Amino acid sequence: MPSPLERLLEIMARLRGLDGCPWDREQTLQTLRVFLLEESHEVLEALALEDSASLKEELGDLLFQVVFQCRIAEERGWFDFHQMADGITDKLIRRH
């Protein structure tokens, strides 16, 4: 059984696939910038309110934006989600 993260990555691949969602398929790294910023602000608001339910939801929305950006980067041949995660993992190890 795939992990929740693997399921999210699979869903994103389907949404961007040939028979996927038209809106998701037309998005670019640039068009998603506004949503990345919006979701970041919503996380900050949930933190300010110390609202755990909202924080959980908004962090999920923010993660979706990261997954979305990584999917588009993968389609461009730049990197995929796992490579991005490996990069931050390596960075944390170097710094600590």
Secondary structure as UniProt FT lines:
FT   HELIX           4..16
FT   TURN            18..19
FT   HELIX           22..26
FT   TURN            29..32
FT   HELIX           33..49
FT   HELIX           52..75
FT   TURN            76..77
FT   HELIX           81..95
//
